[in-house]
Amino acid sequence: MFHSKEIELFKSHFRGRSDIYARRWEKDGRSGYSPAYEFDWTEFMTHKRRGGSLKDFSNKRLIWGRDGHSWN
């Protein structure tokens, strides 16, 4: 469990969107933050093998980050 001061510090790094949880990514020397999604990995991999991407994958849900919600 996180203390409220730790959550406030973490949230201060994401001032653009306080209502969603962000995940950091790194690829090919670049890095950034993207909204975190919850989805069935097997279903997504099937979608990806058919040429799809997370951007056009419809069966995903944002992981919310407001106080009172889960911070898995």
N, C-alpha and C positions, 0 to 999 in steps of 0.2 A: 504494500500500500504506500502511496506517495503522500508526503506532507504537503499542506496547502502552499507553503513557501516554494517548494520544489516545482509544483505545478505552475504557479505564477511565473517563476523564472523561465520555465520551459515555454509557456505560452507567450512570454514577452518576445521570444525569437520569431514568432509567427503572427505579427501584427496584422497582416493582410486578411487572414481568415481565422477568427477565433472559434468558429463553430465546427471546424473539422480538424482531424488529426493528420499531421503530415509525416511522411517518411523521407529520409534522405537517400539519395541514390548517387552512384558513381559509375561512369561508363566512358571508356576511351579518353581518359584524362579530363573529363568534364564532371561536374557534380551539381546537384540542386535538390529541391524538395518538391514532392508531388503529393496530392491528396491520397490518403490511404484507403484502400477498398477491401471489403470482405467478399470472398467469392469461393465457389467450389473449384479447387485447383484442377481436378480431372476434367471437369466440364470446360474450363478455360483452355487447357492444353489441347483438347479436341478442337475447339474453336480456332486456336492458333495454328494447328496443323492444316486447317482448311484455308489458311491465309489471313485470318483475322488478327486483330490486336486488342489490347486492353481498352484502347480508346473506343472501339466499336463493339465491344463485348457488352451485351445488354443485361446480363444477369449478375450485376455487381451492386454492392451497397457501400456508401461512404461510411467510414468509421468516424463517429461524431466525437468531438472533443470538448464540448461545453462542460462546465462544472456539473457534477451529478451523473455524468455518463461514464462509461467504461473507458479506461486508458490501458488496454491490454498490453 
